[in-house]
Amino acid sequence: MFNFYKLIELIISVQLLVITTMLPVYIPLQLIDKSINNVDIPITWQVPTIILLTLIFNKEVVFRAFSIYIILGLFVTPVFHQGGSVGYLLTPSFGYLLGVYPLVRVIDNLNIGNKIYLGNFLKYGFLGIVSMHITGITYNFIQNIFYSQFDIFLYNLGKYSIGKIGYHFLMLLPLFLVIKPIKRLKISHND
């Protein structure tokens, strides 16, 4: 049964998922002439936000929020990064959205016993991101078998997995810096 606080957690999670889907990752770099150039990274803030929400709340809240997000994107409004509607089921991107469920399940292991240490965080973060990409690749492969379009499998593999997985791993390091204060808050809240 949901109480009032869980409802607030759910609403905040859905809002953050919708907002961060639309925010691309930019890294500002200062050049020799003191000007700043933004380097565009081909991912959004959605995966780091999902990891953060899982560690702040728990997997049940994030599962429910992400399910609402998927229902919103398929049937109500185009909240996904590349649009929305029921037709989005036919895109390779939808497999990576389904891959968020195993990602959340793996990351939630850090909440059990409050095991948020750098080594554990990187291990579970790596395993979670790999499981998300394996789910997306599997979905893409099944689509290619169903539609007999084997010639675009490698293209989609490069575009959606190989081209992005390194950046997802890279986002784990700054995310750990944000998670350290959250760990202290969770410990002080439990005392």
VENBELMO-V92147 format. One record per backbone hydrogen bond with DSSP energy under -0.5 kcal/mol. NH is the residue of the N-H (numbers start at 0). CO is the residue of the C=O. Records with the same first field share a line. If there is no record, write none. Layout:
# VENBELMO-V92147
NH=CO  CO
This chain:
# VENBELMO-V92147
6=2
7=3
8=4
9=5
10=6
11=7
12=8
13=9
14=10
15=11
16=12
17=13
18=14
19=15
20=16
21=17  18
22=19
23=21
24=40  42
25=23
26=38
27=25
28=36
30=34
33=30
36=28  34
38=26  36
39=37
40=24  38
42=40
44=19  22
45=19
48=44
49=45
50=46
51=47
52=48
53=49
54=50
55=51
56=52
61=57
62=58
63=59
64=60
65=61
66=62
67=63
68=64
69=65
70=66
71=67
72=68
73=69
74=70
75=70  71
76=71
78=76
79=82
82=79
84=72
87=84
88=85
89=86
90=87
93=90
94=91
95=91  92
96=92
97=93
98=94
99=96
100=97
101=97
102=98
103=99
104=100
105=101
106=102
107=103
108=105
109=106
110=107
111=107
112=110
113=110
114=109
116=114
120=116
121=117
122=118
123=119
124=120
125=121
126=122
127=123
128=124
129=125
130=126
131=127
132=128
133=129
134=130
135=131
136=132
137=133
138=134
139=135
140=136
141=137
142=138
143=139
144=140
145=141
146=142
147=143
148=143
151=148
152=149
153=149
155=151
156=152
157=153
158=154
159=155
160=156
161=156
162=157
163=160
164=160
165=161
167=163
168=164
169=165
170=166
171=168
172=168  169
173=169
174=170
175=171
176=172
177=173
178=174
179=175
180=176
181=177
182=178
183=179
184=180
185=181
186=182
187=183
188=184
189=185
190=186
